[in-house]
Amino acid sequence: MSAPDRRLYAMVSRRSETPLALKRRAFKINRALAEIYPYAHCELDFRNAWELLVATVLSAQTTDLRVNQTTPALFARYPKPVDLAGADPAEVEELIRPTGFFRAKTRSITKLAAVIVHDHGGRVPGTLEEMVKLPGVGRKTAFVVLGNACACEKSVTAGQSHGAKVCTPFGVPGITVDTHFGRLARRFGWTTQEDPEKVEADVAALFPKSEWTMLSHRVVFHGRRVCHSRKPACGACGIAPLCPSYGEGETDPEKAKKLLKYELGGQPGQRLNPPAGFPGRPAPPLGAPAS
């Protein structure tokens, strides 16, 4: 079947798909993504919940790579909420300048630090209800932290659960709807919504809670590497047979392969300290050229 015919067939099938068929196809996509990205993870470098919270706030309107290149100096200067709460704004602005919107972000993270110190004893709260009450923290940011960080204060090398007996991962399941997730959820036919909370609700109805966090990682990984906003690499996509939007991008396999990014394109990943099992190269520090 030619690409135009396949796209037309997919559009017709999508309109006539029953709720049960949609759920079954969604499960198949999730399983396929799990096979393609067994190493999917949060792509922000962090050693504890506080660092992940700050990194997530700083990631607004910039890349995880730029945040990862910026936060080592920030956390070396201000390792704990109490340190950042009393920081000189001008010094913080200079440290986080590479992430963009540095003045607004400085106000956000210093206010966030102050609230955590004064209202939560210097520890990141462990429930969604408490998290979304923090200044500048919405559901997306809350789910990133609650689904990936540990509740204890022990530092970890690569942002993964360190396995210590004192470690109690927050382990709160959540669907993290960023721009990548929302775009792919619509392309997959899981939702037609644009509002992140409505997208979250539609997708949550398709999957059990136990899958929500890893599903988010897998979909975001695929969005960053293959299913791009402007030029999706349809011809190099491992879930093309399951996707009703096949044909929106380049369908020629060789041309599509050239559109792949990060480790799939032979380039460094976004983390300076990737977890064990990541098949790509670490990202370079700020100012260092990519090798």
Phi, psi and chi 1 to 4 in degrees:
 res  aa     phi    psi   chi1   chi2   chi3   chi4
   1 MET       -  131.9 -175.8 -177.8  -65.3      -
   2 SER   -70.0  163.4   66.8      -      -      -
   3 ALA   -59.4  -46.8      -      -      -      -
   4 PRO   -60.8  -41.4  -24.1   35.3      -      -
   5 ASP   -65.4  -39.7  -71.9  -17.1      -      -
   6 ARG   -66.1  -38.4 -176.1  172.0 -179.2  175.5
   7 ARG   -66.1  -42.4 -174.0  175.8 -178.0 -176.7
   8 LEU   -63.0  -42.9  178.1   60.4      -      -
   9 TYR   -61.0  -41.9  174.3   78.9      -      -
  10 ALA   -64.8  -39.7      -      -      -      -
  11 MET   -64.4  -42.9  -69.6  172.9   62.8      -
  12 VAL   -65.5  -44.5  173.2      -      -      -
  13 SER   -62.1  -37.9  -61.4      -      -      -
  14 ARG   -63.8  -40.7 -177.7  174.0  175.5  177.0
  15 ARG   -65.5  -33.1  -67.3 -165.3 -165.1  102.0
  16 SER   -97.7    5.0   59.9      -      -      -
  17 GLU   -70.2  130.3 -168.5  172.1   39.8      -
  18 THR   -79.2  160.7   65.9      -      -      -
  19 PRO   -56.1  -39.2  -28.4   36.6      -      -
  20 LEU   -67.0  -41.8  178.7   58.1      -      -
  21 ALA   -64.8  -37.9      -      -      -      -
  22 LEU   -61.4  -45.4  169.5   62.1      -      -
  23 LYS   -64.5  -41.1  179.4  169.4  -73.7 -166.4
  24 ARG   -64.4  -41.4  -73.9  174.4  173.5  169.5
  25 ARG   -67.2  -37.6 -176.3  169.7   58.5   80.2
  26 ALA   -61.4  -42.4      -      -      -      -
  27 PHE   -62.0  -40.4  -85.7   38.0      -      -
  28 LYS   -65.4  -39.4  -70.5  178.6 -179.2  178.3
  29 ILE   -63.9  -43.9  -71.2  175.7      -      -
  30 ASN   -61.6  -42.9 -173.7   34.1      -      -
  31 ARG   -64.4  -41.3  -75.2 -161.0  -60.5  -91.2
  32 ALA   -64.8  -41.6      -      -      -      -
  33 LEU   -65.5  -34.2  -69.7  176.9      -      -
  34 ALA   -64.8  -33.8      -      -      -      -
  35 GLU   -74.7  -36.6  -67.4  177.9    1.9      -
  36 ILE   -73.4  -38.8  -63.2  169.3      -      -
  37 TYR  -123.7   66.5  -52.1  108.6      -      -
  38 PRO   -66.6  -13.7   25.7  -35.1      -      -
  39 TYR  -102.1   11.5   49.9   88.3      -      -
  40 ALA   -56.2  138.9      -      -      -      -
  41 HIS  -161.8  172.7   60.4  -81.6      -      -
  42 CYS   -66.2  130.3  174.6      -      -      -
  43 GLU   -95.8   19.2  -67.4 -167.7   87.5      -
  44 LEU  -100.4  134.8  -70.2  166.7      -      -
  45 ASP   -74.1  134.2  -77.1  -30.4      -      -
  46 PHE  -162.4  158.0   67.9   97.6      -      -
  47 ARG  -119.0  -11.2  -65.3  172.0  -62.6  179.1
  48 ASN  -161.6  175.5   50.9   55.0      -      -
  49 ALA   -62.8  -38.1      -      -      -      -
  50 TRP   -62.1  -45.8  165.7 -117.6      -      -
  51 GLU   -64.5  -38.7  -70.3 -170.7   -1.8      -
  52 LEU   -67.2  -38.4  179.8   55.5      -      -
  53 LEU   -62.4  -48.4  177.3   57.0      -      -
  54 VAL   -64.0  -43.8  171.9      -      -      -
  55 ALA   -61.1  -39.0      -      -      -      -
  56 THR   -67.1  -40.5  -53.7      -      -      -
  57 VAL   -63.0  -41.6  171.9      -      -      -
  58 LEU   -70.0  -19.5  -66.8  179.7      -      -
  59 SER   -76.6   -6.4   69.4      -      -      -
  60 ALA   -61.2  126.9      -      -      -      -
  61 GLN    58.8   32.9  -63.5 -177.0  -60.7      -
  62 THR  -153.6  179.9 -169.3      -      -      -
  63 THR   -92.5  155.4   63.6      -      -      -
  64 ASP   -60.7  -34.8  -74.4   -0.6      -      -
  65 LEU   -58.2  -48.6  169.8   59.6      -      -
  66 ARG   -64.3  -36.2 -175.3   48.9   56.8   92.2
  67 VAL   -64.5  -45.6  174.0      -      -      -
  68 ASN   -63.2  -30.1  -68.2  -22.7      -      -
  69 GLN   -78.1  -17.4  -68.1  172.1  -35.4      -
  70 THR   -99.3  -36.6  -57.7      -      -      -
  71 THR   -68.7  -27.0   50.2      -      -      -
  72 PRO   -55.3  -44.2  -29.7   37.8      -      -
  73 ALA   -68.7  -37.3      -      -      -      -
  74 LEU   -63.5  -47.4  176.0   68.1      -      -
  75 PHE   -76.1  -23.6  -65.9  136.7      -      -
  76 ALA   -68.3  -36.3      -      -      -      -
  77 ARG   -82.0  -37.7  179.6   70.7  178.2   84.0
  78 TYR  -132.0   81.5  -51.8  107.6      -      -
  79 PRO   -72.7  -25.4   23.2  -32.3      -      -
  80 LYS  -126.8  162.0  -64.7 -177.7  179.1 -179.9
  81 PRO   -54.2  -39.4  -27.3   35.3      -      -
  82 VAL   -64.5  -31.3   66.1      -      -      -
  83 ASP   -70.2  -43.4  -57.0  -45.9      -      -
  84 LEU   -74.3  -30.9 -170.0   57.7      -      -
  85 ALA   -61.6  -32.9      -      -      -      -
  86 GLY  -104.1   18.2      -      -      -      -
  87 ALA   -76.8  155.3      -      -      -      -
  88 ASP   -73.7  117.6  179.0   -8.4      -      -
  89 PRO   -53.7  -36.8  -26.2   35.5      -      -
  90 ALA   -63.5  -37.2      -      -      -      -
  91 GLU   -69.3  -41.5  -69.5 -175.9    5.1      -
  92 VAL   -64.2  -44.2  178.7      -      -      -
  93 GLU   -55.7  -43.1  -72.9  177.1    3.8      -
  94 GLU   -67.3  -36.4 -166.1   56.9   34.2      -
  95 LEU   -69.5  -36.5  -74.0  169.6      -      -
  96 ILE  -101.8    7.6   68.2  170.1      -      -
  97 ARG   -50.1  -40.3 -177.5 -177.1  -69.6  -91.4
  98 PRO   -60.9  -19.4  -25.7   36.6      -      -
  99 THR   -82.7   -6.9   67.6      -      -      -
 100 GLY    80.3  157.3      -      -      -      -
 101 PHE    49.0   40.9  -56.6   95.4      -      -
 102 PHE   -67.6  -28.4   56.1   90.9      -      -
 103 ARG   -70.1  -47.3  -68.6 -171.0  178.7   88.8
 104 ALA   -65.0  -39.6      -      -      -      -
 105 LYS   -68.7  -33.6  -71.2 -179.1  179.2  179.5
 106 THR   -62.7  -45.0  -67.0      -      -      -
 107 ARG   -61.3  -39.7  -69.2 -167.3  -66.1  -89.9
 108 SER   -65.6  -49.8  -66.5      -      -      -
 109 ILE   -76.0  -30.2   62.5  175.8      -      -
 110 THR   -72.4  -38.0   52.4      -      -      -
 111 LYS   -67.0  -40.6 -176.0  177.3 -179.4 -179.4
 112 LEU   -60.2  -44.1  179.9   60.5      -      -
 113 ALA   -61.3  -43.4      -      -      -      -
 114 ALA   -62.5  -42.4      -      -      -      -
 115 VAL   -66.1  -41.0  170.4      -      -      -
 116 ILE   -65.5  -37.0  -74.2  179.0      -      -
 117 VAL   -68.4  -48.3  169.6      -      -      -
 118 HIS   -78.2  -34.4  -65.2  139.5      -      -
 119 ASP  -103.2  -18.6  -64.0  -10.2      -      -
 120 HIS  -130.2   17.8  -60.8  -79.7      -      -
 121 GLY    63.8   24.0      -      -      -      -
 122 GLY    85.2    5.6      -      -      -      -
 123 ARG  -114.6  144.6  -65.9  176.2   67.7   97.2
 124 VAL   -69.1  127.2  174.8      -      -      -
 125 PRO   -65.8  155.6   23.0  -33.0      -      -
 126 GLY  -109.3   15.9      -      -      -      -
 127 THR  -125.9  154.5   68.2      -      -      -
 128 LEU   -62.1  -41.1  178.3   62.5      -      -
 129 GLU   -60.1  -41.8  -68.5   72.6   21.2      -
 130 GLU   -74.1  -38.1  -68.9  173.6  -54.4      -
 131 MET   -63.6  -46.0  -75.6  -75.1  -73.2      -
 132 VAL   -71.8   -8.2  -64.2      -      -      -
 133 LYS   -86.0  -11.5  -69.2  178.5 -178.0  177.2
 134 LEU   -71.4  145.3  -63.3  174.0      -      -
 135 PRO   -62.5  128.6   19.7  -31.3      -      -
 136 GLY    78.4    7.8      -      -      -      -
 137 VAL  -110.4  116.9  175.3      -      -      -
 138 GLY  -104.8 -171.3      -      -      -      -
 139 ARG   -63.4  -38.7  -68.1  176.1   68.4   86.2
 140 LYS   -61.5  -50.9 -175.0 -166.3   82.5  169.3
 141 THR   -61.7  -42.6  -62.9      -      -      -
 142 ALA   -60.9  -44.1      -      -      -      -
 143 PHE   -68.5  -32.9  -78.0  139.4      -      -
 144 VAL   -59.6  -47.5  168.9      -      -      -
 145 VAL   -71.3  -49.5  175.9      -      -      -
 146 LEU   -68.4  -25.5  -64.5  174.6      -      -
 147 GLY   -90.6  -11.3      -      -      -      -
 148 ASN  -129.8  -18.2  -64.0  -79.4      -      -
 149 ALA   -99.6  168.1      -      -      -      -
 150 CYS   -99.6  146.7  -66.8      -      -      -
 151 ALA   -74.5  -22.2      -      -      -      -
 152 CYS   -81.2  173.5   67.4      -      -      -
 153 GLU  -100.2    7.4  -63.7  179.8  -15.4      -
 154 LYS   -69.4  132.8 -176.0  178.4  177.6   67.8
 155 SER   -76.1  148.1  -66.4      -      -      -
 156 VAL  -126.8  150.3  -68.7      -      -      -
 157 THR   -69.3  -44.0  -58.3      -      -      -
 158 ALA  -122.7   21.1      -      -      -      -
 159 GLY    74.1   24.5      -      -      -      -
 160 GLN  -117.3  158.5  -57.9  -65.2  -58.7      -
 161 SER   -56.7  127.6  176.9      -      -      -
 162 HIS   -86.4   -6.2   44.4   72.7      -      -
 163 GLY    79.4    3.6      -      -      -      -
 164 ALA   -69.6  151.6      -      -      -      -
 165 LYS   -62.8  -28.0  -69.3 -177.5  179.2  178.5
 166 VAL   -80.3   -8.4  -65.0      -      -      -
 167 CYS   -77.9  129.3  170.4      -      -      -
 168 THR  -127.7   94.7  -53.9      -      -      -
 169 PRO   -58.0  142.2  -21.9   32.8      -      -
 170 PHE   -55.3  -48.2  -73.1  124.9      -      -
 171 GLY    60.4   29.3      -      -      -      -
 172 VAL   -88.4  114.6  177.7      -      -      -
 173 PRO   -68.5  144.3   26.2  -33.7      -      -
 174 GLY  -165.2  152.5      -      -      -      -
 175 ILE  -100.1  117.8  -65.3  171.7      -      -
 176 THR   -92.7  103.4  -54.2      -      -      -
 177 VAL   -94.9   90.5 -177.4      -      -      -
 178 ASP   -97.2 -170.8   66.4   -1.6      -      -
 179 THR   -63.1  -36.5   55.8      -      -      -
 180 HIS   -66.7  -47.9  -60.0  -72.6      -      -
 181 PHE   -62.6  -45.2 -168.9   97.6      -      -
 182 GLY   -61.6  -42.2      -      -      -      -
 183 ARG   -62.2  -46.5  179.2  177.2   71.7 -107.0
 184 LEU   -71.6  -35.7  -91.7   64.1      -      -
 185 ALA   -60.5  -37.7      -      -      -      -
 186 ARG   -72.5  -41.2  -72.6 -175.8  -71.7  -85.7
 187 ARG   -65.0  -34.7  -76.9 -179.5  175.6  169.1
 188 PHE   -75.6  -10.9  -66.8  162.2      -      -
 189 GLY    80.8   17.1      -      -      -      -
 190 TRP   -77.8  -22.4  -65.6   -7.7      -      -
 191 THR  -157.9  161.9 -176.1      -      -      -
 192 THR  -117.6    4.4   58.7      -      -      -
 193 GLN   -81.5  154.7  -58.4  -67.4  -24.2      -
 194 GLU  -105.9  -32.1  -64.6  -75.6  -17.5      -
 195 ASP   -67.6  127.3  178.7   80.0      -      -
 196 PRO   -55.0  -40.5  -27.8   36.4      -      -
 197 GLU   -69.2  -32.7  -72.0 -163.7   25.7      -
 198 LYS   -73.1  -37.2  -67.4  179.9  179.5  177.8
 199 VAL   -61.4  -45.9  172.0      -      -      -
 200 GLU   -57.1  -44.8  178.5 -168.1  -30.7      -
 201 ALA   -65.8  -41.8      -      -      -      -
 202 ASP   -64.2  -44.0  -76.0  -10.6      -      -
 203 VAL   -72.2  -36.9  177.0      -      -      -
 204 ALA   -60.2  -30.6      -      -      -      -
 205 ALA   -72.3  -15.8      -      -      -      -
 206 LEU   -92.3  -23.6  -64.9  173.5      -      -
 207 PHE  -127.1  150.0  -63.7   93.9      -      -
 208 PRO   -69.3  154.0   24.9  -34.1      -      -
 209 LYS   -56.0  -33.3  -74.9 -174.4  177.7 -178.9
 210 SER   -62.0  -17.9   59.1      -      -      -
 211 GLU   -98.5  -12.6  -72.1  -67.4  -41.6      -
 212 TRP   -57.8  -48.5  -71.6   -4.3      -      -
 213 THR   -66.3  -49.0  -61.6      -      -      -
 214 MET   -70.9  -33.2  -74.2  -51.4  -58.2      -
 215 LEU   -57.0  -43.7  171.9   73.0      -      -
 216 SER   -58.8  -46.5  -61.8      -      -      -
 217 HIS   -61.2  -45.6  -70.0  -36.4      -      -
 218 ARG   -64.3  -44.5  -66.7  163.8 -171.1  152.7
 219 VAL   -65.6  -42.7  171.6      -      -      -
 220 VAL   -65.1  -41.4  170.5      -      -      -
 221 PHE   -56.5  -45.9 -104.7   60.1      -      -
 222 HIS   -66.5  -37.5 -164.0   61.0      -      -
 223 GLY   -66.1  -35.2      -      -      -      -
 224 ARG   -78.8  -28.0  -74.2  174.5  171.6  166.5
 225 ARG  -101.1  -35.2  -72.4  151.8  177.1   78.0
 226 VAL  -125.0  -55.7  179.5      -      -      -
 227 CYS   -91.5   67.1 -164.0      -      -      -
 228 HIS   -70.0  164.3  -47.7  133.0      -      -
 229 SER   -65.7  -50.1  176.7      -      -      -
 230 ARG   -93.7  -39.7  -66.1 -176.3  179.6  178.2
 231 LYS  -131.1   74.8  -69.4 -175.6  177.9 -179.6
 232 PRO   -63.8  140.8   19.3  -29.6      -      -
 233 ALA   -89.7   67.3      -      -      -      -
 234 CYS   -57.5  -37.9  -66.8      -      -      -
 235 GLY   -72.0  -11.2      -      -      -      -
 236 ALA  -117.8   19.0      -      -      -      -
 237 CYS   -93.6  127.6  178.7      -      -      -
 238 GLY   -74.4  -11.3      -      -      -      -
 239 ILE  -115.6   17.8   59.4  170.0      -      -
 240 ALA   -51.9  -41.4      -      -      -      -
 241 PRO   -64.7  -17.4  -22.2   34.4      -      -
 242 LEU  -102.0   -2.8  -62.4  167.6      -      -
 243 CYS  -101.9  121.1 -178.4      -      -      -
 244 PRO   -72.7   -8.4   25.9  -34.1      -      -
 245 SER  -102.3   11.0  -61.9      -      -      -
 246 TYR   -54.5  133.2  174.9   84.2      -      -
 247 GLY   105.5   -8.6      -      -      -      -
 248 GLU   -69.6  -24.1  -74.0 -170.5   11.4      -
 249 GLY  -118.8 -163.9      -      -      -      -
 250 GLU   -67.9  122.8  179.6   58.5   63.9      -
 251 THR   -99.0  -16.0   56.6      -      -      -
 252 ASP   -69.0  123.1  179.6   84.1      -      -
 253 PRO   -56.6  -43.2  -25.8   35.0      -      -
 254 GLU   -69.8  -41.8  -68.6  -55.4  -45.2      -
 255 LYS   -67.6  -39.5  -68.0 -179.9 -179.6  178.5
 256 ALA   -65.1  -36.7      -      -      -      -
 257 LYS   -60.1  -31.7 -167.4  178.6  -62.6 -176.7
 258 LYS   -73.1  -12.9  -64.6  177.7 -178.4  178.8
 259 LEU   -90.0  -10.3  -60.9  174.2      -      -
 260 LEU   -65.2  145.5  -60.9  177.0      -      -
 261 LYS  -120.3  168.7  -65.5 -177.5  178.7  179.4
 262 TYR    54.2 -138.9  -58.6  111.5      -      -
 263 GLU   -63.2  -29.1   75.7  -79.0   -0.1      -
 264 LEU   -70.2  -23.2  -64.2 -172.4      -      -
 265 GLY  -101.6   11.5      -      -      -      -
 266 GLY    75.5   21.3      -      -      -      -
 267 GLN  -111.8  163.1  -57.2  152.0   -3.1      -
 268 PRO   -61.7  154.7  -20.8   32.2      -      -
 269 GLY   -78.4 -166.1      -      -      -      -
 270 GLN   -94.5  -15.9  -63.3 -152.6   87.4      -
 271 ARG   -98.4  137.9  -66.0 -172.6   65.2  167.0
 272 LEU   -73.7  -28.2  -81.9   65.8      -      -
 273 ASN  -126.6   73.5  -62.4  -62.7      -      -
 274 PRO   -69.0  154.8   25.7  -34.2      -      -
 275 PRO   -72.2  164.0   27.8  -35.5      -      -
 276 ALA   -59.8  138.2      -      -      -      -
 277 GLY    97.9  -11.1      -      -      -      -
 278 PHE   -70.9  126.0  178.9   68.1      -      -
 279 PRO   -81.7  -10.5   31.8  -36.7      -      -
 280 GLY   -94.5 -176.1      -      -      -      -
 281 ARG   -89.8  149.4  -68.4  174.2  -72.1  155.5
 282 PRO   -64.5  151.1  -19.9   32.2      -      -
 283 ALA   -72.1  153.0      -      -      -      -
 284 PRO   -79.1  154.4   30.3  -35.9      -      -
 285 PRO   -64.2  167.0  -17.9   30.4      -      -
 286 LEU   -57.5  129.4 -168.6   64.0      -      -
 287 GLY    89.8  -13.6      -      -      -      -
 288 ALA   -90.4  137.9      -      -      -      -
 289 PRO   -70.5  146.8   26.8  -34.2      -      -
 290 ALA   -68.9  131.2      -      -      -      -
 291 SER   -88.3      -   57.0      -      -      -
